[in-house]
Amino acid sequence: MHLLVGLGNPGKAYAQTRHNVGMWVIERAAARWSIRLSPRGTAQRGSGRLGGELIELAGLLDWMNVSGPPVKGLLRQFELTHHDLIVVHDDLDLEPGRLRIKVTGGHGGHNGIRSIIEALGTPQFVRIKVGIGRPAPSQDSADYVLEPVSNNEMTVFDPCLERAVDALECLIHRGPEVAMNQFNVREESRGGE
């Protein structure tokens, strides 16, 4: 079984902000895989199958900065380990529309990932990072990530969100190494594939 977690902040005020792209990916995955999400405990959750694999989708309903305890609780509930976890989150260091899959590493300043590492006691879990780009030099990063995405930006995000669901499928069926080789490339360099 795999636990797929999307990070974000709860409530309508934050639903369309850059910090919630992890939640958007989980919602897209649920729609594609015909899994119904509903509020249960600390997350919007849904169970289903992807091919022969059991999966649990979770969009956390707690604040980004305290993502760790709910993730740890879900792993415990399903008797899973950090090896069964895939976390989807926003990344300031990737330009909008870029994806990057990592199997381990630090938090890179991302408070949600920091909280998960602290709660689990290990950085050894798969992440799908969705690029949101950097703010203008005059803008604070915290304000930028909590700003709603414009209609113009959504034209860049839309195909990226679909690719992130493709990446989840690849991770589940073929593993991290194949997924990293396939998705950790610039879109324009994929033309010859």
N, C-alpha and C positions, 0 to 999 in steps of 0.2 A: 504494500500500500504506500501511496505517496501523499504527503500533505503539502498542498500548494497554497501559499499565503501571500496576499497582496497587502502592502502597507499603505496607510493613508491616515486621515483624520476623520472623525465621525461628524455627521450632521450635514444639512443642506448647504450651510455657509461654506463648507470646504469641498463639497462634492466635485466641483469643476476646476479645482486648483491643480497646479503642476505637481504638488506633493502627493496627489491621489492617483497618479498614473498606475501604480501597482494594483490598486483596487479596480481600475478600469480594465486591466488585463484579465483579472479574475472574472469580472462580469462578462467580458468577451468570450472567455473560455467556457463559462457556464452556458452562454447562449449557443455557442458552436456545438457543445457536447450534450445539449439538452438536459442540463442539470439545473434544478430549481434552487436558487439561493433564498434562505430565510433567516431572520435573526434567531440565533441560538447562543445563549451565553455571551461570550466575548467577541463573537464574530457573526457576519452574514455567512452562512455555511450551506453547503450542499454536497451530497455524496453521489458517486456514480462510478461508471467504468469507462475506461478509454482502452478499447480493444479488450485484452484480457486483464488489464491492470485496474485494481481498485484505487480510486482517488477521492480525496476530500479537499474541496475548495473552501478557502476561508478568506474573507475580506474583514480585517480586524475592525471592531467597533470602539476600540480604545484609542487614546491619543498616540500619535507616532512615537513620542519620546518614551513611552512605556509599553512598547510592542513585545518586549521579551517575556514577561510573565504569562500573557495569554498564549504565546507560541509554545512555551514550555508546557503549559497546561494542556494544550491540544495534543502535543506529542505524547504526554503521559496518558491522556484519555484513550488514545488509539494504540497505546503500547508501541510507539514508534521511537526511533532514535534520530539524531541530527542528520544521519545519512539518508533518511527518507524525506527530508525537508527541502522544499524549493521556495525561496522568498523572491518576490517581484517588487522592485522599488525604483524610485526616481533617482537620477544621478546628474548633478550639476556639471561634472567634468566631461560628460559626453554631449555632443551637439544634438539638438532635437532630431528625433528620428533614428538615432543610432542605438543599437543593442550591444550589450556585452554580458557574456556569461562567465561567472567566476565560481570556482569550487571552494575557495577558502580566501583568506586575506583579512586585512583590517577593516575598520568601519568607514575609513575615508571621510570622516566628519559627518557621516549620516547618523543622526540620533536614533532612528529606528533600528538600524543594523547594530549600533553600539549596544542598545538595550538587549537585543537578542543574543549577542555574543556574551554579554555579562550574565544573562539568565541561564544560558545553556552551558557556560563555562568553556566554550570552544568556538573558534571561527570556522570550523569545518562543516559548512553547509553550502548548498548551491544557491547562487543568487542570479537573477536576471535583472540587469540594470537597464533602465529605459532612460535614454538621454533627454534632458530638458534644457540643456544649455546654461550658460552663465548670464547673470543679470548685467545691465549696463554698469560701468564703473561707479556711477553715482548712486546706484540702488543697493540696498541691503539684501543679502542673500535670503534671510528669513522672510522678508516682505515678498521677494520674488517667487519663492516656492509656494507661498500662500495666495498668490494672485490667480484669478481665473484665467484659463487658457482662452485666447481669442479664437474667433471663427477661422481666421487666417492660419493660426498655429495648428488648428485641428486638422487642416489638410495635410500637414506634415505628420501629426501624431497618428491619424487614422491607419495608414498602412503599417506604421511601426507597431501599433497595438496588435494588428493581425499577425505580423511576423513574430511578435512575442508569444502569441498563442501557438504558432507553428513551432517556436523554440521549446515551449513546454511539452508539446507532443514528441518532439525529437528527444528531449531529455528523458522522458518517461520510457519511450520505446527503444532508444539507441544509446542512451547514456551521455554523460557530460563531455567526454572527449570528442565524440562525433558532433555533438551540438555546438561545442566551441569552434570546431573547425568550420562548421557550416554558417554560424551566425555571428562570429566575432570578426566580421569583415565589413569593409565599407560597401555600401549598396552599389556604388558605381563599379567596384572591382568584381562584382558578381556577374557582370554582363556576359563574360565568356564562358560561364558555366553551363 
